[in-house]
Amino acid sequence: MLDRLHRSDDALMGRKVLVVEDNAAEQLSIKELLGYDDIDVDVVGTGEAALTALHAEPSDCIVLDLRLPDMSGFEVLERLRDDAALGEVPVVVFTGKELSPDEDARLHTLARSVVVKGVESPERLLDETALFLHRVVADLPLEKQQMLDRLHRSDDALMGRKVLVVDDDVRNIFALSSVLERRGMTVLTAGTGREAIATLDSTPDLAIVLMDIMMPEMDGYETMQVIRQNPAFQRLPIIALTAKAMKGDREKCLEAGASDYLAKPVNTEQLLSALRMWLHR
């Protein structure tokens, strides 16, 4: 992706970004993150103000929050889509809203990119907007160059790798899958321990497993013990995820066959760090 961003062109100077966000603190942080000599950042706080601003002066990229006081971000996206003059403007949705599977699928038909606040880092927002604006990375401040370099370098170990997410709660599966697929991983899922074992047996190139501990019938401890009985899976990395961070949990998980342990709710950066560590090996 860095290669695509290294194109220099004088005509790209003075590109405009419209940030549609009603929270004053978020407005300021996004403007500081994206703003520099090559980019003009305008900020509005409502959907109607965004549409008015876009008709008055076109933007080259839009950063859109889904929660707005006058209309939903979905409505803004649909009105942009239906407007011949604005339909091709790339939109990066930057939202803290918890997305259902239907909403996530709908967003990906309306927006070019979705970055989730609290799940995706500011680096991801900088990266997505830089791609659509054809920013010259070498011309950015050193701090922002390093942000993008860290992001791209750290995701190399995840790209194209297969991960099995084992959890009996579809909401957890969806949340984890969304994060991992955006890092280029291929996500397989299982809702029970028995499904997980069957998937492992039929997927020889699986790279790593995320194992929920609290599952009915066959819990994560038992599932990991069965997996480790197969010599083919002795070295397979398994990261245990448990909602009950009780004293001794880590030791119990490791004894059952886990390679690593994370407590729920899962901190995304900790999860990604653990994945990178185990997949670099």
Solvent accessible surface area in square Angstrom, and as a share of the most:
residue,aa,sasa,rsa
1,M,87,0.39
2,L,43,0.21
3,D,124,0.64
4,R,125,0.46
5,L,0,0.00
6,H,86,0.38
7,R,129,0.47
8,S,88,0.57
9,D,74,0.38
10,D,128,0.66
11,A,85,0.66
12,L,33,0.16
13,M,116,0.52
14,G,43,0.41
15,R,58,0.21
16,K,31,0.13
17,V,0,0.00
18,L,4,0.02
19,V,0,0.00
20,V,1,0.01
21,E,4,0.02
22,D,70,0.36
23,N,74,0.38
24,A,76,0.59
25,A,73,0.57
26,E,50,0.22
27,Q,42,0.19
28,L,111,0.55
29,S,59,0.38
30,I,5,0.03
31,K,92,0.39
32,E,117,0.52
33,L,24,0.12
34,L,1,0.01
35,G,24,0.23
36,Y,85,0.32
37,D,113,0.59
38,D,20,0.10
39,I,9,0.04
40,D,71,0.37
41,V,14,0.08
42,D,59,0.31
43,V,46,0.26
44,V,27,0.15
45,G,23,0.22
46,T,42,0.25
47,G,0,0.00
48,E,80,0.36
49,A,37,0.29
50,A,0,0.00
51,L,13,0.06
52,T,91,0.53
53,A,33,0.26
54,L,3,0.01
55,H,109,0.49
56,A,87,0.67
57,E,96,0.43
58,P,96,0.61
59,S,11,0.07
60,D,45,0.23
61,C,0,0.00
62,I,1,0.00
63,V,2,0.01
64,L,0,0.00
65,D,11,0.05
66,L,5,0.03
67,R,142,0.52
68,L,20,0.10
69,P,93,0.59
70,D,68,0.35
71,M,20,0.09
72,S,52,0.34
73,G,0,0.00
74,F,12,0.05
75,E,72,0.32
76,V,1,0.00
77,L,3,0.01
78,E,48,0.22
79,R,96,0.35
80,L,7,0.03
81,R,140,0.51
82,D,104,0.54
83,D,34,0.17
84,A,111,0.86
85,A,83,0.65
86,L,5,0.03
87,G,34,0.33
88,E,140,0.63
89,V,24,0.14
90,P,18,0.11
91,V,7,0.04
92,V,0,0.00
93,V,0,0.00
94,F,19,0.08
95,T,0,0.00
96,G,39,0.37
97,K,53,0.22
98,E,146,0.66
99,L,17,0.08
100,S,46,0.30
101,P,83,0.52
102,D,117,0.61
103,E,38,0.17
104,D,20,0.11
105,A,62,0.48
106,R,103,0.38
107,L,0,0.00
108,H,91,0.40
109,T,111,0.65
110,L,30,0.15
111,A,10,0.08
112,R,126,0.46
113,S,12,0.08
114,V,6,0.04
115,V,1,0.00
116,V,23,0.13
117,K,42,0.18
118,G,77,0.74
119,V,42,0.24
120,E,7,0.03
121,S,21,0.13
122,P,73,0.46
123,E,36,0.16
124,R,20,0.07
125,L,0,0.00
126,L,0,0.00
127,D,0,0.00
128,E,28,0.13
129,T,0,0.00
130,A,0,0.00
131,L,29,0.15
132,F,37,0.15
133,L,2,0.01
134,H,62,0.28
135,R,5,0.02
136,V,23,0.13
137,V,7,0.04
138,A,65,0.50
139,D,87,0.45
140,L,6,0.03
141,P,40,0.25
142,L,119,0.59
143,E,122,0.55
144,K,20,0.09
145,Q,49,0.22
146,Q,86,0.38
147,M,22,0.10
148,L,0,0.00
149,D,59,0.30
150,R,115,0.42
151,L,11,0.05
152,H,31,0.14
153,R,136,0.50
154,S,29,0.18
155,D,12,0.06
156,D,99,0.51
157,A,11,0.09
158,L,0,0.00
159,M,115,0.51
160,G,58,0.56
161,R,89,0.33
162,K,60,0.25
163,V,0,0.00
164,L,0,0.00
165,V,1,0.00
166,V,1,0.00
167,D,2,0.01
168,D,68,0.35
169,D,36,0.18
170,V,116,0.67
171,R,173,0.63
172,N,48,0.24
173,I,26,0.13
174,F,44,0.18
175,A,56,0.44
176,L,18,0.09
177,S,13,0.08
178,S,17,0.11
179,V,10,0.05
180,L,0,0.00
181,E,96,0.43
182,R,53,0.19
183,R,4,0.02
184,G,28,0.27
185,M,8,0.04
186,T,61,0.35
187,V,23,0.13
188,L,49,0.25
189,T,65,0.38
190,A,1,0.01
191,G,24,0.23
192,T,57,0.33
193,G,0,0.00
194,R,157,0.57
195,E,86,0.39
196,A,0,0.00
197,I,38,0.19
198,A,60,0.47
199,T,28,0.16
200,L,3,0.02
201,D,93,0.48
202,S,87,0.56
203,T,13,0.08
204,P,132,0.83
205,D,87,0.45
206,L,17,0.09
207,A,13,0.10
208,I,0,0.00
209,V,0,0.00
210,L,0,0.00
211,M,0,0.00
212,D,5,0.03
213,I,1,0.01
214,M,97,0.43
215,M,14,0.06
216,P,85,0.53
217,E,169,0.76
218,M,8,0.04
219,D,47,0.24
220,G,0,0.00
221,Y,32,0.12
222,E,77,0.35
223,T,0,0.00
224,M,0,0.00
225,Q,89,0.40
226,V,52,0.30
227,I,3,0.02
228,R,40,0.15
229,Q,138,0.62
230,N,54,0.28
231,P,112,0.70
232,A,83,0.65
233,F,28,0.12
234,Q,101,0.45
235,R,223,0.81
236,L,19,0.09
237,P,21,0.13
238,I,0,0.00
239,I,0,0.00
240,A,0,0.00
241,L,2,0.01
242,T,2,0.01
243,A,63,0.49
244,K,115,0.49
245,A,72,0.56
246,M,127,0.57
247,K,210,0.89
248,G,37,0.36
249,D,16,0.08
250,R,110,0.40
251,E,99,0.44
252,K,109,0.46
253,C,0,0.00
254,L,71,0.35
255,E,146,0.65
256,A,6,0.04
257,G,15,0.15
258,A,8,0.06
259,S,28,0.18
260,D,19,0.10
261,Y,32,0.12
262,L,24,0.12
263,A,39,0.30
264,K,40,0.17
265,P,133,0.84
266,V,35,0.20
267,N,79,0.41
268,T,18,0.11
269,E,83,0.37
270,Q,106,0.47
271,L,2,0.01
272,L,0,0.00
273,S,61,0.39
274,A,10,0.08
275,L,0,0.00
276,R,41,0.15
277,M,87,0.39
278,W,46,0.16
279,L,10,0.05
280,H,124,0.55
281,R,196,0.71
